[in-house]
Amino acid sequence: MGGTLTMRTPSRRLEQLSSAIFSELAERKKSVATGRSVIDLSIGSPDQPPAPELVEALAEAIREPGAFGYPMSDGTEEFRQEVARWYQYRFGVELDPRSEIHSLMGSQDGLAHFALAWSDPGDIVLVPDPGYPIYAGSVHLAGAEPYPMPLRAENAFLPDLNAIPEEVAKRARFMILNYPNNPVSAVATLSFFEEAVAFAKRHDVIVVHDLAYSEMAFDGYRPPSFLQADGAKDIGIEFNSFSKSFNMAGCRIAYVVGNAEIIKPLAVVKSNVDYGVFLPVQKMAVAALRRDREAGEDNTVASIYQERRDVLIKALREAGWVIEPPKATMFVWAKIPSGWNSREFAFALLEEAGVVVVPGSAFGEQGEGYVRIALVQPPDLLREAAKRIAKSGLLNGRR
């Protein structure tokens, strides 16, 4: 009777996910940290707390009767109404709170479930390369095939839509765009979004735009919404998040807006896998949007990261590493010195300088030759990181 249980292998889909490099970085960081301090500039997790008013709004909401009941999957009416008001205030885009807005447990959650809702095995999905890992990862999990759209410096890190083969465009279900962009920190104009709308209508492709960094822009720049482009709502949706703009990453709240018929299948998936966002967190998010509207363009979060960008870019330039300052996001996309590949250079920085960055190849084939540096430490530690990098001698080429 009984016998030994035969070990089984997990789904082959997991082999397509890119978490391995992040796990390896974490393990090597542990070994290096036993002998010296490590400055971690790898993961884009905000190091600042939310504004005190938002924390108080959360605390008050937790005390309300019914706070711990099941929320509605699509978000409370109050939440959806406030998102609609904020989109009108920020972008001049009108949204129907009843059908064109849906709450999410983080934009990564929504992006992952969107692929399940809108693609089948054999379908093609157009994804940026380099790109945030969930873009291609969600497609693999859904059993579809990601088709990489190269983002190259010579094209301002925008995809060349005209270079997509006709037969690929015909099979594509949707296209993912992300501006301001993670990892390359590039930005897009409304004219590019209009080009994307024309492409999508010509080939019957849905456009999915990730606007997670809409409020993390510098030097007076204000990123546009994809939905501001003429005809965008006919063929597209947009994800936005509270994680970066309001330092609420651990709260796990975001939303998707845009075409109601495109959102409906995602809502079906969501209704089968979760019960929505914790009600007090939705109250906190409402307070965040209201506070932002009342503050006008006084964006404290953006000013913090602009200072950090300036400090790091200046310190690295003095160390001999000249990098173009990004206009937005919490990242610096840095071309590495000659003689290295991005993985080797990232691990050398960790082991010889005690500074953790992410190799660009972790984000796709086109990320080779770069590293992503997250501005998630205060200015004094960013200066120290640059000093360590200079002292390591790694910028002089491979030894």
MIROVO-699498 format. One line per field, with one value per residue (C-alpha): residue in one letter; residue number from 0; z, x, y. Coordinates in Angstrom, 3 decimals. Layout:
BEGIN
resn <- c(A	...)
resi <- c(NUM	...)
w <- c(Z	...)
u <- c(X	...)
v <- c(Y	...)
END
This chain:
BEGIN
resn <- c(M	G	G	T	L	T	M	R	T	P	S	R	R	L	E	Q	L	S	S	A	I	F	S	E	L	A	E	R	K	K	S	V	A	T	G	R	S	V	I	D	L	S	I	G	S	P	D	Q	P	P	A	P	E	L	V	E	A	L	A	E	A	I	R	E	P	G	A	F	G	Y	P	M	S	D	G	T	E	E	F	R	Q	E	V	A	R	W	Y	Q	Y	R	F	G	V	E	L	D	P	R	S	E	I	H	S	L	M	G	S	Q	D	G	L	A	H	F	A	L	A	W	S	D	P	G	D	I	V	L	V	P	D	P	G	Y	P	I	Y	A	G	S	V	H	L	A	G	A	E	P	Y	P	M	P	L	R	A	E	N	A	F	L	P	D	L	N	A	I	P	E	E	V	A	K	R	A	R	F	M	I	L	N	Y	P	N	N	P	V	S	A	V	A	T	L	S	F	F	E	E	A	V	A	F	A	K	R	H	D	V	I	V	V	H	D	L	A	Y	S	E	M	A	F	D	G	Y	R	P	P	S	F	L	Q	A	D	G	A	K	D	I	G	I	E	F	N	S	F	S	K	S	F	N	M	A	G	C	R	I	A	Y	V	V	G	N	A	E	I	I	K	P	L	A	V	V	K	S	N	V	D	Y	G	V	F	L	P	V	Q	K	M	A	V	A	A	L	R	R	D	R	E	A	G	E	D	N	T	V	A	S	I	Y	Q	E	R	R	D	V	L	I	K	A	L	R	E	A	G	W	V	I	E	P	P	K	A	T	M	F	V	W	A	K	I	P	S	G	W	N	S	R	E	F	A	F	A	L	L	E	E	A	G	V	V	V	V	P	G	S	A	F	G	E	Q	G	E	G	Y	V	R	I	A	L	V	Q	P	P	D	L	L	R	E	A	A	K	R	I	A	K	S	G	L	L	N	G	R	R)
resi <- c(0	1	2	3	4	5	6	7	8	9	10	11	12	13	14	15	16	17	18	19	20	21	22	23	24	25	26	27	28	29	30	31	32	33	34	35	36	37	38	39	40	41	42	43	44	45	46	47	48	49	50	51	52	53	54	55	56	57	58	59	60	61	62	63	64	65	66	67	68	69	70	71	72	73	74	75	76	77	78	79	80	81	82	83	84	85	86	87	88	89	90	91	92	93	94	95	96	97	98	99	100	101	102	103	104	105	106	107	108	109	110	111	112	113	114	115	116	117	118	119	120	121	122	123	124	125	126	127	128	129	130	131	132	133	134	135	136	137	138	139	140	141	142	143	144	145	146	147	148	149	150	151	152	153	154	155	156	157	158	159	160	161	162	163	164	165	166	167	168	169	170	171	172	173	174	175	176	177	178	179	180	181	182	183	184	185	186	187	188	189	190	191	192	193	194	195	196	197	198	199	200	201	202	203	204	205	206	207	208	209	210	211	212	213	214	215	216	217	218	219	220	221	222	223	224	225	226	227	228	229	230	231	232	233	234	235	236	237	238	239	240	241	242	243	244	245	246	247	248	249	250	251	252	253	254	255	256	257	258	259	260	261	262	263	264	265	266	267	268	269	270	271	272	273	274	275	276	277	278	279	280	281	282	283	284	285	286	287	288	289	290	291	292	293	294	295	296	297	298	299	300	301	302	303	304	305	306	307	308	309	310	311	312	313	314	315	316	317	318	319	320	321	322	323	324	325	326	327	328	329	330	331	332	333	334	335	336	337	338	339	340	341	342	343	344	345	346	347	348	349	350	351	352	353	354	355	356	357	358	359	360	361	362	363	364	365	366	367	368	369	370	371	372	373	374	375	376	377	378	379	380	381	382	383	384	385	386	387	388	389	390	391	392	393	394	395	396	397	398)
w <- c(0.000	-0.282	-1.888	-2.599	-4.280	-7.629	-7.888	-10.640	-12.627	-12.522	-15.556	-18.417	-18.495	-15.490	-17.604	-19.621	-16.628	-15.900	-12.100	-12.046	-12.396	-9.553	-7.316	-8.208	-7.424	-4.039	-3.222	-4.238	-2.291	0.852	0.404	-0.273	2.626	5.153	4.678	3.792	3.478	0.246	-1.470	-3.217	-6.341	-7.980	-7.233	-7.884	-4.495	-3.029	0.173	1.347	3.290	2.008	3.046	6.679	5.527	3.511	6.430	8.585	5.955	6.010	9.809	9.927	7.256	9.124	12.087	10.013	10.372	7.466	6.636	6.657	4.433	0.869	-1.461	-4.949	-7.550	-9.734	-6.887	-4.843	-6.552	-4.579	-5.852	-9.487	-9.298	-7.906	-10.608	-13.206	-11.601	-11.446	-15.108	-16.118	-13.960	-14.963	-18.629	-19.729	-20.425	-19.668	-18.258	-17.345	-13.736	-14.236	-17.222	-18.084	-14.736	-12.829	-9.663	-9.537	-6.886	-8.460	-12.141	-12.391	-11.268	-13.953	-16.695	-15.812	-15.876	-19.057	-21.079	-19.711	-20.733	-24.245	-25.649	-26.414	-27.362	-30.853	-30.532	-30.782	-28.395	-29.224	-26.250	-25.765	-25.616	-23.185	-21.091	-17.602	-17.055	-16.547	-20.119	-21.739	-18.604	-18.679	-22.321	-21.553	-18.638	-20.966	-23.443	-26.167	-27.962	-27.234	-30.241	-29.174	-30.421	-30.106	-28.168	-29.355	-28.516	-32.160	-32.176	-28.769	-27.317	-29.172	-31.129	-34.897	-35.676	-39.422	-38.892	-37.542	-40.292	-41.793	-40.970	-37.319	-37.055	-38.456	-35.735	-32.881	-30.267	-28.399	-28.076	-24.794	-24.540	-21.455	-21.288	-19.200	-19.603	-17.236	-17.592	-20.191	-18.683	-22.137	-22.754	-25.620	-27.301	-28.213	-31.872	-31.205	-29.415	-32.429	-34.631	-32.340	-32.609	-36.409	-36.366	-34.002	-36.078	-39.284	-37.890	-35.370	-32.420	-28.857	-27.309	-23.633	-22.155	-18.774	-17.242	-13.815	-13.811	-14.881	-11.824	-11.608	-14.180	-13.949	-15.081	-15.572	-17.967	-17.663	-19.309	-21.419	-21.168	-24.155	-23.944	-24.907	-28.449	-30.926	-31.167	-28.395	-26.376	-29.450	-29.342	-26.042	-22.293	-19.791	-16.470	-13.683	-10.150	-6.704	-5.991	-7.282	-7.488	-3.897	-2.199	-1.746	-3.304	-0.513	-0.531	-3.861	-5.554	-9.147	-11.870	-15.554	-17.602	-21.181	-23.592	-21.661	-24.004	-23.625	-19.831	-19.532	-20.161	-17.679	-15.160	-15.717	-14.944	-11.876	-10.546	-10.651	-8.935	-6.284	-4.365	-5.048	-3.096	0.703	1.327	3.624	0.960	-1.569	0.885	1.130	-2.666	-2.869	-0.385	-2.484	-5.682	-3.917	-2.254	-5.594	-7.269	-4.440	-4.488	-8.196	-9.671	-6.301	-6.666	-3.697	-4.904	-8.269	-6.646	-4.396	-7.364	-9.474	-6.751	-6.594	-10.375	-10.423	-7.581	-9.134	-12.709	-11.506	-9.240	-11.921	-14.500	-12.140	-11.809	-15.605	-16.360	-18.532	-18.647	-20.252	-17.470	-17.729	-17.980	-15.862	-13.736	-10.749	-12.889	-14.765	-17.871	-18.166	-21.031	-19.582	-20.280	-23.170	-22.603	-20.470	-20.986	-18.738	-16.485	-15.853	-15.194	-12.746	-10.752	-10.799	-9.373	-6.614	-5.707	-6.117	-5.301	-3.116	-5.363	-6.672	-10.087	-12.557	-15.819	-18.820	-20.275	-17.495	-19.404	-22.827	-25.559	-26.446	-22.860	-23.379	-22.952	-20.223	-16.528	-14.733	-11.635	-9.264	-7.430	-4.236	-1.803	-0.353	-1.980	0.424	-0.393	-4.124	-3.827	-1.881	-4.564	-7.266	-5.153	-4.748	-8.463	-9.293	-6.772	-8.151	-11.471	-13.375	-15.484	-17.140	-18.998	-18.217	-16.375)
u <- c(0.000	0.980	4.344	6.430	4.806	6.431	7.763	6.030	7.311	5.529	3.972	6.380	4.942	7.131	10.234	9.318	9.198	12.153	12.254	15.514	17.814	16.089	16.386	20.071	20.678	19.001	21.141	24.403	23.411	23.105	26.587	28.155	26.262	27.939	31.209	30.190	27.238	25.286	23.456	20.446	19.356	17.632	13.927	11.614	9.948	9.325	11.282	9.030	5.750	2.436	1.468	0.245	-3.251	-3.505	-2.391	-5.013	-7.693	-6.775	-6.866	-10.287	-11.673	-10.538	-12.677	-15.857	-18.557	-18.370	-14.773	-13.764	-16.549	-16.114	-15.701	-17.157	-14.661	-14.996	-14.439	-16.779	-18.853	-16.947	-13.635	-14.745	-16.266	-13.041	-10.934	-13.235	-12.850	-9.067	-8.795	-10.867	-8.699	-5.343	-5.848	-9.156	-10.416	-14.055	-14.833	-18.078	-17.578	-20.099	-18.505	-15.125	-13.327	-12.443	-10.352	-7.377	-5.139	-2.142	-1.516	0.675	-2.339	-4.499	-1.929	-1.499	-5.233	-5.760	-3.763	-5.948	-9.040	-7.941	-5.558	-5.539	-2.806	-1.608	-2.387	0.319	0.714	2.987	5.209	8.024	11.609	13.046	9.909	8.566	8.677	4.920	4.236	5.775	5.223	1.450	1.362	3.332	1.013	-1.962	-0.334	-0.024	3.114	4.793	6.222	8.939	8.860	12.453	12.960	16.223	18.040	18.142	14.317	14.002	13.060	9.733	8.650	8.773	5.219	5.925	8.559	5.998	5.398	1.899	1.312	2.254	-0.021	-2.948	-2.541	-1.923	-4.680	-3.272	-0.229	1.306	2.792	4.307	5.218	6.858	8.675	10.090	12.935	14.253	12.652	11.656	8.591	6.103	4.198	0.536	1.559	3.100	-0.068	-2.094	0.179	-0.524	-4.282	-4.058	-2.036	-4.521	-7.545	-5.852	-5.065	-7.924	-5.509	-6.293	-3.880	-3.024	-1.155	0.578	0.721	2.066	4.601	2.257	3.050	6.783	8.047	10.652	11.593	7.950	7.183	3.628	3.171	0.025	-2.556	-2.903	-6.637	-6.000	-5.202	-8.071	-9.907	-7.905	-10.925	-12.323	-9.548	-7.717	-7.470	-5.018	-3.679	-2.649	-1.497	-1.157	2.081	4.634	2.706	1.455	3.968	1.247	3.022	2.144	-1.528	-2.035	-4.481	-4.673	-7.287	-7.943	-9.857	-11.018	-13.128	-15.927	-16.132	-12.403	-12.614	-15.580	-13.634	-10.974	-13.746	-15.026	-11.591	-11.260	-14.676	-13.556	-10.198	-10.599	-13.115	-11.636	-9.513	-9.814	-12.401	-10.217	-7.485	-10.026	-10.889	-7.187	-6.927	-9.899	-8.149	-4.963	-6.723	-8.650	-5.495	-3.693	-6.444	-6.434	-2.626	-2.583	0.881	2.657	3.935	6.140	6.846	8.147	10.349	11.975	12.902	14.015	16.506	17.738	18.068	20.118	22.368	23.069	23.571	25.991	27.940	28.245	29.327	32.088	33.055	33.320	29.951	27.953	24.227	21.337	19.030	15.567	12.482	10.374	10.068	12.145	14.831	18.006	18.722	22.484	24.664	27.473	31.215	32.739	34.041	31.129	27.752	25.011	24.799	28.553	28.701	25.768	27.319	30.737	29.163	27.581	30.698	33.329	31.388	28.581	25.968	22.986	21.527	19.567	21.153	19.235	19.069	16.600	14.037	14.570	17.128	17.264	18.215	21.683	24.357	22.484	21.688	18.665	19.385	16.475	16.375	15.178	17.794	18.295	20.797	23.651	23.533	23.331	26.491	28.122	27.089	28.691	31.846	32.068	31.538	34.317	36.660	36.002	37.624	34.900	34.076	37.503	36.480	36.842	39.997)
v <- c(0.000	3.573	3.820	6.877	9.844	10.447	13.979	15.867	18.820	22.179	23.843	24.540	28.051	28.883	28.321	31.422	33.762	36.062	35.950	33.957	36.965	38.813	35.743	35.410	39.075	38.631	35.582	37.264	40.362	38.211	36.780	40.191	41.809	39.494	41.343	44.900	47.246	47.051	49.915	48.397	50.269	47.328	46.978	49.937	49.902	53.389	54.007	56.854	56.436	57.802	61.337	61.484	62.476	59.274	57.119	58.839	58.218	54.517	54.400	56.054	53.742	50.643	51.684	51.967	49.292	46.872	47.712	44.057	42.730	41.558	44.544	44.637	43.437	46.536	49.017	51.172	53.825	56.453	55.122	54.981	58.453	59.878	58.208	59.786	63.222	62.858	61.800	64.811	67.103	65.612	64.712	66.246	62.713	61.904	58.455	56.734	55.544	52.736	50.995	52.530	52.162	48.989	48.683	46.309	44.789	46.515	47.165	44.052	42.029	43.645	43.174	39.497	38.858	40.870	38.356	35.542	37.484	38.414	35.796	32.087	29.600	30.467	34.166	36.813	39.736	42.683	43.522	46.056	44.799	45.727	45.726	45.250	41.446	40.937	42.067	38.999	36.916	37.391	36.313	33.138	32.336	32.654	30.254	32.888	34.061	37.404	39.197	41.658	45.258	46.538	49.773	51.314	54.519	55.630	55.678	57.399	54.002	53.999	50.904	51.173	50.105	50.102	47.397	44.893	42.304	42.328	38.656	39.304	42.330	40.303	37.639	40.061	40.361	43.320	45.554	46.725	50.209	51.852	55.558	56.870	53.590	51.018	50.117	52.605	55.764	57.043	59.208	59.414	62.218	62.355	62.127	58.717	57.595	58.760	56.653	53.688	54.303	54.310	51.074	49.428	50.397	49.271	45.813	45.382	45.279	46.362	48.866	48.373	51.328	51.153	54.657	53.675	56.546	59.347	61.480	60.805	63.305	66.048	69.542	70.562	67.708	66.294	62.875	62.536	59.785	57.471	58.167	61.793	60.667	60.950	57.637	55.988	54.943	53.157	50.577	50.920	50.892	52.314	51.051	53.390	52.742	54.301	52.415	54.905	58.197	58.025	55.675	53.038	50.042	47.622	48.642	46.868	49.176	50.357	50.669	50.224	52.788	53.118	51.092	49.369	46.365	45.737	45.978	43.545	40.289	41.399	42.039	38.485	37.035	39.252	38.237	34.607	35.015	37.723	39.799	43.214	45.668	46.011	48.741	50.906	50.892	52.176	54.982	55.791	55.893	58.255	60.548	60.412	61.509	64.263	65.546	65.564	67.581	70.093	70.416	71.278	70.723	70.701	67.130	66.240	62.712	63.921	66.561	63.940	61.748	64.699	65.640	62.060	61.888	65.079	63.932	60.525	61.759	64.473	62.115	59.433	62.033	63.153	59.495	59.213	57.561	59.987	59.163	61.035	62.341	60.754	62.966	60.630	57.428	56.352	54.721	55.585	53.499	53.472	52.241	50.144	50.530	48.589	45.089	43.882	42.346	43.690	40.644	40.530	44.253	44.181	41.341	43.025	46.204	44.155	42.210	44.929	48.110	46.790	48.428	46.452	47.291	45.154	43.975	45.266	41.758	40.870	42.952	41.439	40.906	44.609	45.451	44.028	46.678	48.552	48.382	49.808	51.899	52.599	55.933	54.290	55.602	59.098	61.497	60.751	57.035	57.768	59.860	57.028	54.540	56.702	57.042	53.274	52.698	55.179	53.578	50.078	50.980	49.131	52.191	51.952	48.812	45.147	44.283)
END
